[in-house]
Amino acid sequence: MKVIYNRFIPFGSYHGLNLFGIIFVQQRWGRMALHELNHELIHTRQQLEMGFVLFFLWYGVEFLVRLVQCRFKMERAYYSISFEREAYAHEHDRNYLRHRPLMAWTRYLRRH
């Protein structure tokens, strides 16, 4: 796992962005908190088990579906994505990745 602190990525108010297992953090946010790092590590596991291309395709399509379901409220759509729901639900559990079932994100597909 590699964390790259920089001035540009991710855009907006996001603290971290995980691309192909590499975590990008804007310097203005300072060092990542442990729960933020764990959140991104959950995304790394999701990407590895699905394959990077399929993960990003699924993420994009699911975001579009959630955007419609959430009446075009971007933030609500983002928090409704199954990958994000799993990562947020377990980001404070440091042992989660040790006992996480394969494809656990699928449990979060149903709309909440």
Secondary structure, DSSP 8 states (H G I E B T S, - for coil): -EEEEESSSS-TT-SEEEETTEEEEEGGG-S--HHHHHHHHHHHHHHHHH-HHHHHHHHHHHHHHHHHHTTT-HHHHHHHSHHHHHHHHHTT-TTHHHH--TTGGGGG-S--
